[in-house]
Amino acid sequence: MTKAVLKIAGSFRSEDIVRITRGFERLLKKEIEFDVVEDGSLIGGFTAFIDGRVYDSSILLQLERIRQGFRE
């Protein structure tokens, strides 16, 4: 089993944590155990830290991508 950290914005329902975990397990083809941490700096969404990699699904990242789109 791989230990990982899941930083979330606010409180997520336990069903949401299970859905995220299962998604990563399918993606990475291994069992994941998240240490879930509420991160007040996140506006929404989550960031996962697994095996030295960062998987960013935060609202802040999405807003930055929109800003970059306007600049191009």
C-alpha positions as CSV (number, residue, x, y, z in Angstrom):
1,M,0.0,0.0,0.0
2,T,1.2,3.5,-0.9
3,K,0.9,6.2,1.7
4,A,0.0,9.6,0.3
5,V,-1.3,13.1,1.3
6,L,-4.5,14.6,0.1
7,K,-4.9,18.3,0.8
8,I,-8.5,19.4,0.5
9,A,-10.3,22.7,0.5
10,G,-12.8,22.7,3.4
11,S,-14.4,19.5,4.5
12,F,-15.2,16.8,1.9
13,R,-17.8,14.1,2.5
14,S,-16.3,10.7,3.2
15,E,-17.9,9.5,-0.1
16,D,-15.9,12.1,-2.0
17,I,-12.6,11.0,-0.4
18,V,-13.4,7.3,-1.3
19,R,-14.2,8.4,-4.9
20,I,-10.9,10.3,-5.2
21,T,-8.9,7.4,-3.7
22,R,-10.5,4.8,-6.0
23,G,-9.8,7.1,-9.0
24,F,-6.1,7.3,-8.1
25,E,-5.9,3.6,-7.4
26,R,-7.3,2.9,-10.9
27,L,-4.9,5.5,-12.5
28,L,-1.8,4.3,-10.7
29,K,-2.8,0.6,-10.5
30,K,-1.9,0.3,-6.8
31,E,-3.6,0.7,-3.4
32,I,-3.5,4.2,-1.9
33,E,-4.0,5.3,1.7
34,F,-4.4,9.0,2.0
35,D,-3.6,11.2,5.0
36,V,-6.3,13.8,4.5
37,V,-5.4,17.4,5.5
38,E,-7.7,20.5,5.2
39,D,-5.7,23.2,3.6
40,G,-7.1,26.7,4.1
41,S,-5.1,28.1,1.2
42,L,-7.1,26.1,-1.3
43,I,-10.3,27.9,-2.6
44,G,-11.8,24.6,-3.7
45,G,-10.8,21.2,-5.0
46,F,-7.8,19.1,-3.9
47,T,-4.1,18.5,-4.3
48,A,-2.7,14.9,-4.0
49,F,0.9,14.1,-3.2
50,I,1.8,10.5,-4.2
51,D,5.2,9.0,-4.6
52,G,6.9,12.3,-5.0
53,R,4.4,13.6,-7.6
54,V,1.8,16.3,-7.3
55,Y,-1.7,15.9,-8.8
56,D,-3.3,19.3,-8.6
57,S,-7.1,19.5,-9.1
58,S,-7.5,22.8,-7.3
59,I,-9.7,25.7,-8.3
60,L,-6.6,28.0,-8.0
61,L,-4.9,26.0,-10.8
62,Q,-8.0,26.2,-13.0
63,L,-8.2,29.9,-12.5
64,E,-4.5,30.2,-13.5
65,R,-5.1,28.3,-16.7
66,I,-8.0,30.6,-17.5
67,R,-5.7,33.6,-16.9
68,Q,-3.1,32.1,-19.2
69,G,-5.7,31.6,-21.9
70,F,-6.6,35.2,-21.9
71,R,-2.9,36.2,-22.2
72,E,-2.4,34.1,-25.3
